[in-house]
Amino acid sequence: MVGFIGLGAMGGRMAANVAKAGFEMICFDVAGTEARAPVGAKIGASVGAVAAAADVIILSLPNGEISASVAEEIIETNQRAVSTIIDTSTIGVAAAKAVHGRLAASELAYMDAPVSGGIAGAAAATIALMFAGPAEDFATLTPILTAMSKKPFHVGEAPGQAQAMKLLNNYLSGLALTATSEAIAFGLTQGLEMATMLEVLNVSSGQNTATSDKFPNRVLSETYDAEFLNTLYLKDISLYVENVGNAGTADTISRNLLPIWQRFTAAEPGADFTRIFPFVRDKR
């Protein structure tokens, strides 16, 4: 049986795909499980109930502190059935290593497996899933992984390597969105139409995920509905800067990007992250 803990915007959609793939499931979400669980899934009354019933548990949680707390609840479960935890949360390198170590001490396997691709990708199972763990575990778990992601990537053997991959990806994604916001704002002052700029950029060397997706689909329409909050991106870029600092690699650009998102989040807490464009345009 597969357990799923954390049925939010991403987790709920990934859990639904696991259920559609035919896996027997038991789910739990602290914010309410029954309304969020896939059709046909068993409802767990607690983390412990999931750990006592499922041999593999998938986590989709907001941060490292919560992942660590859930790990402790799993460890403390009497007569637990679970042997493997797949953590799809974005928690950072150090947190993944810490949770892995804590679980390993209780003979539980921890797989570092964050995802990227947004809620549309989670619903369509087109998200990128970055897996760090032993190759034999990746092979064994592939049927579950491919239910959530049509092409999971085995990026390394050690916990934290998938977190590093996820953080550098999200850094580049947010950097592209912020830089594109500045560029489009400049173009507007020169009398250029946003639609025209995007058309040119998307066949030119400035093309990126913001020009090809976020601007035409979320900004140009002024819907700002990517359904990824600025608070979540601030967490990601903060984790990236922290981990780059720990690694001692170059951080000039990321350290200048971070305060922009700190100001934006302070001004509009909980806003869709594509609203960085009007924030940048209006020089707030």
Helices and strands as residue ranges (DSSP letters): E 2-5, H 11-20, E 25-28, E 42-43, H 47-53, E 56-59, H 64-75, E 84-87, H 93-104, E 109-112, E 115-116, H 118-124, E 128-132, H 135-148, E 153-156, H 161-189, H 194-201, H 209-209, I 210-219, H 230-247, H 252-267, G 273-275, H 276-281
